[in-house]
Amino acid sequence: MSAHENTDQHVEGAPHASFKEYMIGFGLSVILTIIPFWLVLAGGFDSRGMTIFIVIAFGVMQMLVHMIYFLHLNTKSEGGWIVISLAFTVLLVMIVIAGSIWVMFHLDSNMMPMLMDAAKPSP
Amino acid sequence: MSTNTPSAEQIENAPKFLVDEEPHHAPGSLLGFWIYLMSDCLIFAILFATRAALAPNVAGSPLPQEVFDIPLILLSTFCLLLSSITYGFAVLQMQLNKLNGTILWLGVTGLLGACFIGIEIYEFSHLIHVGASPQSSASWSSFFALVGTHGIHVTFGLVWLIVLIIQAKKHGLTVPNKRRIFCLSMFWHFLDLIWIGVFSVVYLIGVV
């Protein structure tokens, strides 16, 4: 059997992509990219925290757009295992990133208040 | 108890605890490749966490807002986003079994990926030139580790892309080649997804 006889078959388990899906994903991605860049180039909001929040929110939205329209993820692909492994990974990523930031930003805090009292110069 | 031997009907309706055949599973490696991508995701999570923790520690080296060129990053972002959609067109052509169309769009994807890498190399050399080198401070070490790891991924994606174009030219769109092209599409879209995190967290928040 020559290899060329197989060419009409599709890869088993591969989702069927459509032109419409890719164009919707691309259009949304362009919008979700331009807005945060424009916001930052324009100087952002008065509150730095608000600008950071908006940039991250647009980033998360664009990641979701990529997963749905480019990676064709849905709850049924590969018997649900794709979504389960994704959920587990997102959990680990959250623990690693949020946990690291939480720990590192508290390194400057006093470790034991009692010791700090003892460190004060005695009158 | 009426009888000890079950009737044929009872056997038919009895619950089965042994599967007659192996459950059918697609021989493709898409789930396995997805698990690999998730493990790669954890590598990037650690690098993102390191960057977030060390970003303020510039130790006298240039500040990100002094040296980042945001319009250039917008350009490289669009190179990568366009390469994602052109890879999508390659997959669409592959579904229609059009070999030349697939190779054409894979080639366009490769060119856009090469543009992205070119811009990144230019940016890195510029940063090192103005004193923001990997050894200058913890902040820039974490920057080069994160962005550099992403760039290495894209570079190896390009090597894989070139190999696949040669394979497709030589053997046509066989099922193994289709599977490989589909796996690389997942890899390529995944790298674009990671880049969203990079330009949001490293570049945009870096200059706010």
Interface residues (C-beta under 8 A of the other chain):
Chain A: A3 H4 N6 T7 D8 Q9 H10 V11 E12 G13 A14 H16 A17 S18 F19 Y22 M23 G25 F26 S29 V30 T33 P36 F37 V40 L41 G44 R48 T51 I52 V55 I56 F58 G59 Q62 M63 H66 M67 F70 L71 E78 W81 I82 S85 L86 F88 T89 L92 V93 V96 I97 G99 S100 I101 M104 F105
Chain B: A26 P27 G28 L30 L31 W34 I35 M38 C41 L42 A45 I46 F48 A49 T50 A52 A53 I70 P71 L74 T77 F78 L81 S84 I85 G88 F89 V91 L92 Q95 N97 H171 G172 L173 T174 V175 K178 R179 F182 M186 H189 F190 D192 L193 I196 G197 F199 S200 V201 L204 I205 V207 V208
